[in-house]
Amino acid sequence: MYRLDDCPVLRDNAGVLASIDELVAFAAVYDARGFSAAARRLGVSTNAVSLRVQKLEAALAVALFVRTTRSVVATDEGKKFYARVVRALDELDAAETELRAEAGVIRGTVRVAIPPALATRAFVSRVHALLDAHPRLSIQLRVASAASDPIADGVDIAVVVGAPLANSYVARALGRVSWVLAAAPSYLAKYGRPRAPRDLAAHRCLRFLESPSQDEWTLVDQAGREVSVPVRGGFEADDSRLLGDAAYAGLGIGIRAAGECEMAERDGSLERVLPAYRFRSLDVSALVARGRLRLPRITAAIEALRASVADVS
């Protein structure tokens, strides 16, 4: 959404109506359903957002929100006003985008929320190339296991593994990722190699930390048949990057993206385990608030994400 410090003002016949900063703050609070979430999205303090909305309400002589200790709800007047404000801000965004596109410059900050499983070296490499190509662009990355809500969490792009649940956002397909079993050569030399899925029960399996405990893996054979097998092991973590480090360090058999495993096999740091089996492939999508896809920096970041997903698929 359009943001500008020390911005001009909108006027009506009576004089100053509101600054664009105030309108942006109002729209952010409406979208995020709260002042704190809106502040995170705009990169300012909660107090600054509250003051801007208060100034706007004073100028309009109407309450735009009903505030309680637990929620912020738009009034009927606020809902009507939002419909017009968001169209005006989208037009300003579009105008700014066109001017910058004509100048051939991609600039600004893109905030991305990504699950740990996709925060890979391949992704960092793609970000590196993107920043080299566009020196005035910056990327802020938030790695989180829980699904992210772009507006509430103050990000431009939320990467989701599996079917997107939020209908209020635009979803852009990034590809599909499949995961396989892998272990370090040092582990396999010490503990042997499982020959069938049932053999995993006797091995140290690197499991995702959750409640209840992950005590079963469901694999898929080359014919598409599923087989569920019990697993155990002395190392669990709620971050797939740590589980990856554990696999490379020889702590046990772990789950890695198929593309990552192929690269690791080439340099000898990992070996595929039970190559006739893998886990179900999952779709990967980018969730973006409506209207944001017109921004060149957003589309450029999505293309980098799409390429990084292809790298590990």
C-alpha positions as CSV (number, residue, x, y, z in Angstrom):
1,M,0.0,0.0,0.0
2,Y,1.1,3.6,-0.7
3,R,3.4,5.0,2.0
4,L,5.1,8.4,2.1
5,D,6.6,10.4,4.9
6,D,6.0,14.2,4.9
7,C,3.4,13.6,2.3
8,P,0.9,16.0,0.7
9,V,-2.6,16.4,1.9
10,L,-6.0,15.8,0.5
11,R,-8.3,18.8,0.6
12,D,-12.0,19.5,0.4
13,N,-13.8,22.8,0.1
14,A,-13.4,23.5,3.8
15,G,-9.6,23.0,3.7
16,V,-7.4,20.2,4.8
17,L,-9.2,16.8,5.0
18,A,-6.4,14.4,5.7
19,S,-2.8,13.6,5.0
20,I,-2.0,10.4,3.0
21,D,-0.2,9.1,6.1
22,E,-3.5,9.3,8.0
23,L,-5.4,7.5,5.3
24,V,-2.7,4.8,5.0
25,A,-2.8,4.3,8.8
26,F,-6.6,4.0,8.7
27,A,-6.6,1.4,5.9
28,A,-3.8,-0.5,7.7
29,V,-5.8,-0.7,10.9
30,Y,-8.9,-1.7,9.0
31,D,-7.0,-4.5,7.2
32,A,-5.1,-5.8,10.2
33,R,-8.0,-5.4,12.6
34,G,-5.8,-3.8,15.2
35,F,-3.4,-0.9,15.8
36,S,-0.3,-3.0,16.8
37,A,-0.5,-5.2,13.7
38,A,-1.0,-2.1,11.5
39,A,2.1,-0.5,13.1
40,R,4.2,-3.6,12.3
41,R,3.0,-3.5,8.7
42,L,3.9,0.2,8.4
43,G,7.1,0.1,10.3
44,V,6.1,2.7,12.8
45,S,5.0,2.8,16.5
46,T,1.6,1.8,17.6
47,N,1.2,5.3,19.1
48,A,2.0,6.9,15.7
49,V,-0.7,4.9,14.0
50,S,-3.2,5.7,16.8
51,L,-2.5,9.4,16.6
52,R,-2.9,9.4,12.8
53,V,-6.3,7.7,13.0
54,Q,-7.4,10.1,15.8
55,K,-6.5,13.1,13.6
56,L,-8.4,11.6,10.7
57,E,-11.5,11.0,12.9
58,A,-11.3,14.5,14.3
59,A,-11.1,16.0,10.7
60,L,-14.1,13.9,9.6
61,A,-16.0,14.5,12.9
62,V,-16.9,10.8,12.9
63,A,-15.7,7.6,14.7
64,L,-14.2,5.2,12.3
65,F,-13.5,2.4,14.8
66,V,-15.0,1.0,18.0
67,R,-12.1,0.2,20.3
68,T,-12.2,-2.3,23.1
69,T,-9.4,-3.9,25.1
70,R,-9.7,-7.0,23.0
71,S,-10.7,-5.8,19.5
72,V,-10.9,-3.0,17.0
73,V,-14.0,-3.0,14.9
74,A,-14.9,-0.6,12.1
75,T,-18.1,1.4,12.4
76,D,-20.6,1.6,9.6
77,E,-19.0,4.9,8.6
78,G,-15.6,3.4,8.8
79,K,-16.6,0.6,6.4
80,K,-18.0,3.0,3.9
81,F,-15.0,5.3,4.1
82,Y,-12.6,2.3,3.7
83,A,-14.1,1.3,0.4
84,R,-13.3,4.7,-1.1
85,V,-9.9,5.2,0.6
86,V,-8.5,1.8,-0.5
87,R,-9.4,2.6,-4.1
88,A,-7.7,6.0,-3.9
89,L,-4.6,4.5,-2.4
90,D,-4.5,1.7,-5.0
91,E,-4.6,4.4,-7.7
92,L,-1.7,6.2,-6.1
93,D,0.2,2.9,-5.9
94,A,-0.5,2.2,-9.5
95,A,0.7,5.7,-10.6
96,E,3.9,5.3,-8.6
97,T,4.5,1.9,-10.0
98,E,4.1,3.1,-13.6
99,L,6.5,5.9,-13.1
100,R,9.1,3.7,-11.5
101,A,8.7,1.0,-14.1
102,E,9.2,3.5,-16.9
103,A,12.5,4.5,-15.1
104,G,13.5,0.9,-15.1
105,V,14.2,0.9,-11.4
106,I,13.0,-1.6,-8.9
107,R,13.3,-0.2,-5.4
108,G,11.8,-0.4,-1.9
109,T,11.5,-3.1,0.7
110,V,9.9,-6.5,0.4
111,R,9.0,-8.3,3.6
112,V,8.7,-12.1,3.2
113,A,7.5,-14.7,5.6
114,I,8.8,-18.2,4.8
115,P,8.7,-21.6,6.5
116,P,12.0,-23.0,7.7
117,A,11.8,-25.8,5.2
118,L,12.2,-23.4,2.4
119,A,14.7,-21.0,4.0
120,T,17.5,-22.9,2.1
121,R,20.8,-22.0,0.6
122,A,19.1,-22.0,-2.8
123,F,16.7,-19.3,-1.6
124,V,19.5,-17.2,-0.2
125,S,21.4,-17.6,-3.5
126,R,18.3,-16.4,-5.4
127,V,18.0,-13.4,-3.0
128,H,21.6,-12.6,-3.5
129,A,21.1,-12.5,-7.3
130,L,18.0,-10.4,-7.0
131,L,19.7,-7.8,-4.8
132,D,22.7,-7.7,-7.1
133,A,20.4,-7.0,-10.0
134,H,18.5,-4.3,-8.1
135,P,20.7,-2.4,-5.7
136,R,17.9,-0.2,-4.5
137,L,15.8,-3.2,-3.4
138,S,15.9,-4.6,0.1
139,I,14.6,-7.9,1.4
140,Q,13.4,-8.5,5.0
141,L,12.9,-12.2,5.8
142,R,10.9,-13.7,8.6
143,V,11.3,-17.4,9.2
144,A,8.4,-19.0,11.0
145,S,6.9,-22.5,11.3
146,A,3.4,-21.2,11.8
147,A,1.4,-20.0,8.8
148,S,1.6,-16.2,8.3
149,D,-1.2,-13.7,7.7
150,P,0.4,-11.1,5.4
151,I,-1.6,-8.1,6.7
152,A,-1.7,-9.1,10.4
153,D,2.0,-10.0,10.4
154,G,3.1,-7.0,8.5
155,V,4.6,-8.8,5.5
156,D,4.2,-8.4,1.7
157,I,4.5,-12.0,0.8
158,A,3.7,-15.1,2.9
159,V,5.0,-18.4,1.6
160,V,2.7,-21.3,2.3
161,V,3.4,-25.0,2.0
162,G,0.2,-26.9,1.2
163,A,-3.2,-25.6,0.3
164,P,-3.6,-21.8,1.1
165,L,-6.4,-21.3,3.7
166,A,-6.9,-17.5,3.4
167,N,-9.4,-16.6,0.7
168,S,-8.9,-12.8,1.2
169,Y,-5.4,-12.9,-0.5
170,V,-4.2,-13.5,-4.0
171,A,-2.3,-16.9,-4.2
172,R,0.5,-17.3,-6.7
173,A,1.7,-20.9,-7.3
174,L,5.5,-21.2,-6.8
175,G,5.8,-24.9,-7.6
176,R,5.7,-28.3,-5.8
177,V,8.3,-29.7,-3.4
178,S,8.9,-33.3,-2.6
179,W,10.9,-34.5,0.5
180,V,13.0,-37.6,0.8
181,L,15.0,-39.4,3.4
182,A,18.7,-38.8,3.7
183,A,21.6,-39.4,6.1
184,A,25.3,-38.5,6.3
185,P,27.8,-41.1,5.1
186,S,29.3,-41.2,8.7
187,Y,25.9,-42.2,10.1
188,L,25.3,-45.0,7.5
189,A,28.9,-46.3,8.0
190,K,28.2,-46.6,11.8
191,Y,24.6,-47.8,11.9
192,G,24.0,-49.4,8.5
193,R,21.5,-48.6,5.8
194,P,17.8,-49.5,6.1
195,R,16.7,-51.7,3.2
196,A,12.9,-51.4,3.7
197,P,10.6,-48.8,5.4
198,R,10.1,-51.1,8.4
199,D,13.8,-51.0,9.1
200,L,13.5,-47.3,10.1
201,A,12.1,-48.4,13.5
202,A,15.6,-49.6,14.4
203,H,17.3,-46.3,13.4
204,R,17.8,-42.9,14.8
205,C,15.3,-40.7,13.0
206,L,15.4,-36.9,13.2
207,R,11.9,-35.9,14.0
208,F,10.0,-32.6,13.9
209,L,9.1,-31.5,17.5
210,E,5.4,-31.3,17.9
211,S,2.6,-32.4,20.3
212,P,1.8,-35.2,20.2
213,S,5.2,-36.6,19.4
214,Q,5.9,-37.5,15.8
215,D,6.2,-41.2,16.0
216,E,5.2,-42.2,12.4
217,W,6.3,-41.3,8.9
218,T,4.1,-41.9,5.9
219,L,6.1,-42.7,2.7
220,V,5.0,-43.2,-0.9
221,D,6.5,-45.8,-3.2
222,Q,7.1,-45.4,-6.9
223,A,3.6,-46.7,-7.7
224,G,2.0,-44.1,-5.4
225,R,1.1,-46.5,-2.6
226,E,1.4,-45.2,0.9
227,V,3.2,-47.0,3.8
228,S,3.2,-45.7,7.3
229,V,6.1,-46.8,9.5
230,P,7.0,-46.2,13.2
231,V,10.0,-43.9,13.9
232,R,12.0,-43.0,16.9
233,G,15.1,-41.2,17.8
234,G,16.9,-39.0,20.4
235,F,16.9,-35.7,18.5
236,E,13.8,-33.6,17.8
237,A,13.6,-29.9,16.8
238,D,10.8,-27.5,15.7
239,D,13.0,-26.0,12.9
240,S,13.8,-28.0,9.8
241,R,17.1,-26.1,9.3
242,L,18.3,-27.5,12.6
243,L,17.1,-31.0,11.6
244,G,19.1,-30.5,8.4
245,D,22.2,-29.6,10.3
246,A,21.7,-32.7,12.5
247,A,21.4,-34.9,9.4
248,Y,24.6,-33.4,7.9
249,A,26.4,-33.9,11.3
250,G,25.5,-37.6,11.3
251,L,23.0,-37.6,14.1
252,G,20.5,-39.7,12.2
253,I,18.2,-40.1,9.2
254,G,16.3,-37.0,8.3
255,I,13.8,-35.5,5.9
256,R,15.3,-33.2,3.2
257,A,13.9,-31.6,0.1
258,A,14.6,-33.7,-3.0
259,G,16.6,-31.1,-4.8
260,E,18.7,-30.4,-1.7
261,C,19.4,-34.1,-1.3
262,E,20.6,-34.3,-4.9
263,M,23.0,-31.5,-4.5
264,A,24.3,-32.9,-1.2
265,E,24.8,-36.3,-2.8
266,R,27.0,-34.7,-5.5
267,D,29.3,-33.2,-2.8
268,G,29.2,-36.3,-0.7
269,S,27.7,-34.7,2.4
270,L,24.4,-36.7,2.3
271,E,23.2,-40.0,0.8
272,R,19.7,-40.9,-0.2
273,V,18.0,-43.4,2.1
274,L,15.3,-45.8,0.8
275,P,15.5,-44.2,-2.8
276,A,12.4,-46.1,-3.9
277,Y,10.3,-44.0,-1.4
278,R,9.6,-40.4,-0.8
279,F,7.0,-38.2,1.0
280,R,3.9,-36.8,-0.7
281,S,4.7,-33.7,-2.8
282,L,3.1,-30.4,-1.6
283,D,2.2,-27.3,-3.4
284,V,4.0,-24.1,-2.5
285,S,2.2,-20.7,-2.9
286,A,2.9,-17.1,-2.2
287,L,0.0,-15.2,-0.5
288,V,-0.2,-11.5,-1.4
289,A,-2.7,-8.8,-0.4
290,R,-4.9,-7.7,-3.3
291,G,-3.4,-4.9,-5.3
292,R,0.2,-5.6,-4.3
293,L,1.0,-7.7,-7.3
294,R,1.2,-4.6,-9.5
295,L,4.4,-3.5,-7.6
296,P,7.5,-4.5,-9.5
297,R,9.4,-5.3,-6.3
298,I,6.7,-7.8,-5.3
299,T,6.7,-9.6,-8.7
300,A,10.5,-9.7,-8.7
301,A,10.5,-11.3,-5.3
302,I,7.9,-13.8,-6.3
303,E,10.0,-14.8,-9.3
304,A,13.0,-15.3,-7.1
305,L,10.9,-17.5,-4.7
306,R,9.6,-19.5,-7.6
307,A,13.1,-20.1,-8.8
308,S,14.3,-21.2,-5.4
309,V,11.4,-23.7,-5.1
310,A,12.4,-25.2,-8.4
311,D,16.0,-25.5,-7.1
312,V,15.0,-27.8,-4.3
313,S,12.1,-29.6,-5.9
